[in-house]
Every structure is written in C-alpha cells, then in structure tokens.
Amino acid sequence: MYAVIKTGGKQYKVHEEQILKVEKLDGTEGSEIEFDNILMYSDGETITLGAPKIETASVKAHILDQARDRKQLVFKYKRRKGYRKMRGHRQHYTEIKIDSITV
C-alpha cells in the first residue's frame, strides 16, 4: 500500500513506516501532522487517481526532527576577469515518519 502526496511544491511516494525529509513544516518534534493533498493511492491491487486530488484520503505522520541540511556551495566565476564569488546555503527541512494511510 502506498500513496503519492504533495507538500512543499514537491511530490513524494510514501508507504507506512517510511522516514523522509520534506520542506520545512510548522510543528514541533513529536507532533502529529496530516496530509490531505493525496494525488494517488494504491492498495496493491487497484490504483486510485485523483482529479486533481482524492477527497476522502489522508496520510498521518509525526515529526521526528526539525533541522537544517548540509551546506550547498554556490560559486560564481567569470574566466579572465578576476570575478569570483562564493556563497553558501543551508535549507531547513522537516524529517517525518509516515504512520498511516487511510482512504
């Protein structure tokens, strides 16, 4: 059994007991969250597609961690001009564990 959810402008294929990193969500560690933007659901035999989402489906999860990802370096360079610029960026993320998928 799996579902495709949409959060943070991205789509994720999730199943129960899965741990994944998503864009930062509001909440504290240990709090419950519910995703209601379910695009697709499969129980192993049949596949249900939403148009654009399935109204009766929901995915429940809880937050494991609120943190920042590894630093991504942004380096700009123009050859023969002496122009170099180095910047770094650390993205906030939320680590969640999927508890249940209900339809």
C-alpha atoms as a printed R data frame, in Angstrom:
    type eleno elety resid chain resno       x      y       z
1   ATOM     1    CA   MET     A     1   0.000  0.000   0.000
2   ATOM     2    CA   TYR     A     2   1.395  3.390  -0.973
3   ATOM     3    CA   ALA     A     3   0.261  6.917  -1.784
4   ATOM     4    CA   VAL     A     4   1.605  9.948  -3.609
5   ATOM     5    CA   ILE     A     5   1.368 13.144  -1.553
6   ATOM     6    CA   LYS     A     6   2.144 16.740  -2.447
7   ATOM     7    CA   THR     A     7   3.832 19.040   0.068
8   ATOM     8    CA   GLY     A     8   6.206 21.948  -0.295
9   ATOM     9    CA   GLY     A     9   5.690 22.048  -4.069
10  ATOM    10    CA   LYS     A    10   7.076 18.521  -4.456
11  ATOM    11    CA   GLN     A    11   5.505 15.079  -4.802
12  ATOM    12    CA   TYR     A    12   6.547 12.078  -2.688
13  ATOM    13    CA   LYS     A    13   5.675  8.397  -3.000
14  ATOM    14    CA   VAL     A    14   5.160  7.219   0.601
15  ATOM    15    CA   HIS     A    15   4.298  3.996   2.385
16  ATOM    16    CA   GLU     A    16   3.689  3.222   6.064
17  ATOM    17    CA   GLU     A    17   6.669  3.350   8.443
18  ATOM    18    CA   GLN     A    18   8.716  5.343   5.886
19  ATOM    19    CA   ILE     A    19  11.021  8.131   7.085
20  ATOM    20    CA   LEU     A    20  11.622 11.036   4.724
21  ATOM    21    CA   LYS     A    21  12.788 14.654   4.586
22  ATOM    22    CA   VAL     A    22  10.346 17.280   3.289
23  ATOM    23    CA   GLU     A    23  10.362 21.065   3.068
24  ATOM    24    CA   LYS     A    24  10.011 22.757   6.462
25  ATOM    25    CA   LEU     A    25   6.581 22.312   8.049
26  ATOM    26    CA   ASP     A    26   5.093 24.052  11.085
27  ATOM    27    CA   GLY     A    27   5.190 21.990  14.263
28  ATOM    28    CA   THR     A    28   7.489 20.661  16.940
29  ATOM    29    CA   GLU     A    29   9.231 17.336  17.343
30  ATOM    30    CA   GLY     A    30   6.759 14.593  18.214
31  ATOM    31    CA   SER     A    31   3.678 16.458  16.974
32  ATOM    32    CA   GLU     A    32   1.198 14.810  14.606
33  ATOM    33    CA   ILE     A    33   0.555 16.165  11.113
34  ATOM    34    CA   GLU     A    34  -1.947 15.150   8.458
35  ATOM    35    CA   PHE     A    35  -1.570 15.456   4.694
36  ATOM    36    CA   ASP     A    36  -4.842 15.778   2.802
37  ATOM    37    CA   ASN     A    37  -3.393 16.570  -0.636
38  ATOM    38    CA   ILE     A    38  -3.257 12.932  -1.865
39  ATOM    39    CA   LEU     A    39  -2.749 12.625  -5.631
40  ATOM    40    CA   MET     A    40  -2.750  8.819  -5.955
41  ATOM    41    CA   TYR     A    41  -3.433  5.775  -3.791
42  ATOM    42    CA   SER     A    42  -2.718  2.085  -4.349
43  ATOM    43    CA   ASP     A    43  -3.662 -0.847  -2.106
44  ATOM    44    CA   GLY     A    44  -1.582 -3.358  -4.084
45  ATOM    45    CA   GLU     A    45  -4.335 -4.422  -6.474
46  ATOM    46    CA   THR     A    46  -6.143 -1.276  -7.556
47  ATOM    47    CA   ILE     A    47  -4.854  2.219  -8.217
48  ATOM    48    CA   THR     A    48  -6.998  5.254  -7.466
49  ATOM    49    CA   LEU     A    49  -6.111  8.522  -9.179
50  ATOM    50    CA   GLY     A    50  -7.301 11.899  -8.002
51  ATOM    51    CA   ALA     A    51  -8.562 14.646 -10.254
52  ATOM    52    CA   PRO     A    52  -6.567 16.576  -9.008
53  ATOM    53    CA   LYS     A    53  -6.688 15.004  -5.520
54  ATOM    54    CA   ILE     A    54  -8.557 12.263  -3.667
55  ATOM    55    CA   GLU     A    55 -11.004 13.958  -1.287
56  ATOM    56    CA   THR     A    56 -11.512 11.017   1.098
57  ATOM    57    CA   ALA     A    57  -7.851 10.061   1.549
58  ATOM    58    CA   SER     A    58  -5.395 11.248   4.175
59  ATOM    59    CA   VAL     A    59  -1.888 10.390   5.332
60  ATOM    60    CA   LYS     A    60  -0.988 10.765   9.007
61  ATOM    61    CA   ALA     A    61   2.604 11.246  10.142
62  ATOM    62    CA   HIS     A    62   4.573 12.607  13.065
63  ATOM    63    CA   ILE     A    63   7.588 14.885  13.120
64  ATOM    64    CA   LEU     A    64  10.909 13.310  14.078
65  ATOM    65    CA   ASP     A    65  13.206 16.309  13.625
66  ATOM    66    CA   GLN     A    66  13.328 19.963  12.551
67  ATOM    67    CA   ALA     A    67  16.820 20.738  11.249
68  ATOM    68    CA   ARG     A    68  18.971 22.284   8.543
69  ATOM    69    CA   ASP     A    69  20.502 20.318   5.707
70  ATOM    70    CA   ARG     A    70  24.168 20.203   4.685
71  ATOM    71    CA   LYS     A    71  25.659 23.372   3.225
72  ATOM    72    CA   GLN     A    72  25.304 23.797  -0.529
73  ATOM    73    CA   LEU     A    73  28.060 25.925  -2.040
74  ATOM    74    CA   VAL     A    74  27.217 28.436  -4.767
75  ATOM    75    CA   PHE     A    75  30.305 29.520  -6.718
76  ATOM    76    CA   LYS     A    76  30.153 32.171  -9.431
77  ATOM    77    CA   TYR     A    77  33.153 32.659 -11.706
78  ATOM    78    CA   LYS     A    78  33.976 34.646 -14.837
79  ATOM    79    CA   ARG     A    79  37.108 33.500 -16.578
80  ATOM    80    CA   ARG     A    80  39.886 36.026 -17.251
81  ATOM    81    CA   LYS     A    81  38.034 38.787 -15.374
82  ATOM    82    CA   GLY     A    82  39.103 38.153 -11.785
83  ATOM    83    CA   TYR     A    83  35.480 37.733 -10.712
84  ATOM    84    CA   ARG     A    84  34.838 35.063  -8.097
85  ATOM    85    CA   LYS     A    85  32.024 34.866  -5.588
86  ATOM    86    CA   MET     A    86  31.448 32.052  -3.088
87  ATOM    87    CA   ARG     A    87  28.218 31.767  -1.148
88  ATOM    88    CA   GLY     A    88  26.706 29.012   0.951
89  ATOM    89    CA   HIS     A    89  23.131 27.986   1.682
90  ATOM    90    CA   ARG     A    90  21.597 25.642   4.257
91  ATOM    91    CA   GLN     A    91  17.995 24.606   3.642
92  ATOM    92    CA   HIS     A    92  15.585 23.998   6.528
93  ATOM    93    CA   TYR     A    93  13.811 20.636   6.440
94  ATOM    94    CA   THR     A    94  11.440 18.502   8.490
95  ATOM    95    CA   GLU     A    95  12.036 14.788   8.954
96  ATOM    96    CA   ILE     A    96   8.774 12.861   9.240
97  ATOM    97    CA   LYS     A    97   7.670  9.261   9.739
98  ATOM    98    CA   ILE     A    98   4.515  8.066   7.993
99  ATOM    99    CA   ASP     A    99   2.127  6.405  10.479
100 ATOM   100    CA   SER     A   100  -0.938  5.508   8.434
101 ATOM   101    CA   ILE     A   101  -2.586  5.882   5.038
102 ATOM   102    CA   THR     A   102  -6.384  5.934   5.111
103 ATOM   103    CA   VAL     A   103  -8.986  6.122   2.361
